[in-house]
Amino acid sequence: MEVLTFDQLPMAVGELLEKVTKIEDLLRRDNEEKSDSRSLFSVKQASSFLNLSASTIYGKVCRREIPVSKQGKRLYFDKSELLAWIKAGRKKTIAEMADTITLAQGKRR
């Protein structure tokens, strides 16, 4: 290990900061790649995420009611697609339906 003088400390600290920044970037990228791979669910994980039984999941896949990807005999569910699917099934409130009707009537006039 090299002994540093007081005059060399600012340069050494600068080099350390650069190295730490590079390490942080590498770790962040690695973490993002892992989170991308974690966004794919198996049937068991999808059933847990959606709080549905595996047989219900298989039924919805068979009827093409749920977004799914198939590789060979394996089924994969993308977390963001499942969230979008859930949100697409949202029922409007009475106030939202009234607003929609009011807007439609206003356009006819």
One Martini backbone bead per residue (centre of mass of N, CA, C, O) as a GRO file, in nm:
protein
  109
    1MET     BB    1   0.097   0.036   0.021
    2GLU     BB    2   0.057   0.368  -0.024
    3VAL     BB    3   0.201   0.660   0.080
    4LEU     BB    4   0.057   0.964   0.169
    5THR     BB    5   0.041   1.287   0.127
    6PHE     BB    6  -0.115   1.575   0.189
    7ASP     BB    7  -0.108   1.669  -0.119
    8GLN     BB    8  -0.247   1.384  -0.227
    9LEU     BB    9  -0.536   1.365  -0.108
   10PRO     BB   10  -0.730   1.503  -0.313
   11MET     BB   11  -0.670   1.301  -0.544
   12ALA     BB   12  -0.744   1.042  -0.392
   13VAL     BB   13  -1.037   1.119  -0.331
   14GLY     BB   14  -1.125   1.153  -0.625
   15GLU     BB   15  -1.069   0.859  -0.709
   16LEU     BB   16  -1.258   0.730  -0.505
   17LEU     BB   17  -1.519   0.862  -0.604
   18GLU     BB   18  -1.513   0.740  -0.886
   19LYS     BB   19  -1.517   0.442  -0.797
   20VAL     BB   20  -1.779   0.454  -0.635
   21THR     BB   21  -1.959   0.544  -0.868
   22LYS     BB   22  -1.910   0.295  -1.045
   23ILE     BB   23  -2.015   0.088  -0.841
   24GLU     BB   24  -2.299   0.203  -0.816
   25ASP     BB   25  -2.376   0.170  -1.114
   26LEU     BB   26  -2.340  -0.135  -1.127
   27LEU     BB   27  -2.545  -0.203  -0.904
   28ARG     BB   28  -2.790  -0.065  -1.032
   29ARG     BB   29  -2.794  -0.231  -1.294
   30ASP     BB   30  -2.814  -0.507  -1.158
   31ASN     BB   31  -3.081  -0.445  -1.010
   32GLU     BB   32  -3.253  -0.387  -1.264
   33GLU     BB   33  -3.219  -0.666  -1.394
   34LYS     BB   34  -3.346  -0.821  -1.159
   35SER     BB   35  -3.623  -0.673  -1.161
   36ASP     BB   36  -3.699  -0.759  -1.447
   37SER     BB   37  -3.696  -1.069  -1.386
   38ARG     BB   38  -3.914  -1.033  -1.145
   39SER     BB   39  -4.162  -0.947  -1.340
   40LEU     BB   40  -4.175  -1.251  -1.374
   41PHE     BB   41  -4.428  -1.497  -1.359
   42SER     BB   42  -4.558  -1.758  -1.240
   43VAL     BB   43  -4.833  -1.919  -1.160
   44LYS     BB   44  -4.785  -1.910  -0.857
   45GLN     BB   45  -4.713  -1.606  -0.841
   46ALA     BB   46  -4.972  -1.499  -0.978
   47SER     BB   47  -5.172  -1.618  -0.774
   48SER     BB   48  -5.059  -1.460  -0.536
   49PHE     BB   49  -5.080  -1.171  -0.654
   50LEU     BB   50  -5.407  -1.214  -0.728
   51ASN     BB   51  -5.557  -1.410  -0.537
   52LEU     BB   52  -5.552  -1.691  -0.697
   53SER     BB   53  -5.590  -1.976  -0.825
   54ALA     BB   54  -5.437  -2.183  -1.042
   55SER     BB   55  -5.697  -2.280  -1.186
   56THR     BB   56  -5.796  -1.995  -1.254
   57ILE     BB   57  -5.558  -1.915  -1.425
   58TYR     BB   58  -5.586  -2.140  -1.637
   59GLY     BB   59  -5.872  -2.057  -1.726
   60LYS     BB   60  -5.798  -1.768  -1.821
   61VAL     BB   61  -5.595  -1.862  -2.032
   62CYS     BB   62  -5.786  -2.039  -2.202
   63ARG     BB   63  -5.991  -1.774  -2.240
   64ARG     BB   64  -5.816  -1.514  -2.278
   65GLU     BB   65  -5.826  -1.307  -2.001
   66ILE     BB   66  -5.508  -1.316  -1.969
   67PRO     BB   67  -5.193  -1.212  -1.968
   68VAL     BB   68  -4.957  -1.412  -2.167
   69SER     BB   69  -4.666  -1.621  -2.179
   70LYS     BB   70  -4.514  -1.874  -2.400
   71GLN     BB   71  -4.267  -2.136  -2.322
   72GLY     BB   72  -4.361  -2.397  -2.420
   73LYS     BB   73  -4.493  -2.515  -2.108
   74ARG     BB   74  -4.459  -2.225  -2.011
   75LEU     BB   75  -4.578  -1.968  -1.795
   76TYR     BB   76  -4.591  -1.604  -1.826
   77PHE     BB   77  -4.605  -1.309  -1.611
   78ASP     BB   78  -4.646  -0.972  -1.626
   79LYS     BB   79  -4.676  -0.740  -1.392
   80SER     BB   80  -4.769  -0.491  -1.563
   81GLU     BB   81  -4.996  -0.646  -1.713
   82LEU     BB   82  -5.156  -0.726  -1.462
   83LEU     BB   83  -5.211  -0.439  -1.364
   84ALA     BB   84  -5.359  -0.345  -1.622
   85TRP     BB   85  -5.580  -0.563  -1.608
   86ILE     BB   86  -5.699  -0.473  -1.341
   87LYS     BB   87  -5.758  -0.173  -1.422
   88ALA     BB   88  -5.953  -0.244  -1.665
   89GLY     BB   89  -6.176  -0.368  -1.445
   90ARG     BB   90  -6.277  -0.108  -1.355
   91LYS     BB   91  -6.526   0.049  -1.185
   92LYS     BB   92  -6.745   0.288  -1.199
   93THR     BB   93  -6.875   0.543  -1.061
   94ILE     BB   94  -7.151   0.728  -1.038
   95ALA     BB   95  -7.008   0.999  -1.088
   96GLU     BB   96  -6.857   0.910  -1.348
   97MET     BB   97  -7.112   0.839  -1.510
   98ALA     BB   98  -7.244   1.118  -1.493
   99ASP     BB   99  -7.017   1.270  -1.637
  100THR     BB  100  -7.033   1.113  -1.903
  101ILE     BB  101  -7.326   1.188  -1.968
  102THR     BB  102  -7.294   1.494  -1.964
  103LEU     BB  103  -7.084   1.508  -2.190
  104ALA     BB  104  -7.255   1.368  -2.410
  105GLN     BB  105  -7.489   1.575  -2.405
  106GLY     BB  106  -7.313   1.827  -2.474
  107LYS     BB  107  -7.224   1.724  -2.766
  108ARG     BB  108  -7.517   1.710  -2.901
  109ARG     BB  109  -7.583   2.030  -2.885
   0.00000   0.00000   0.00000
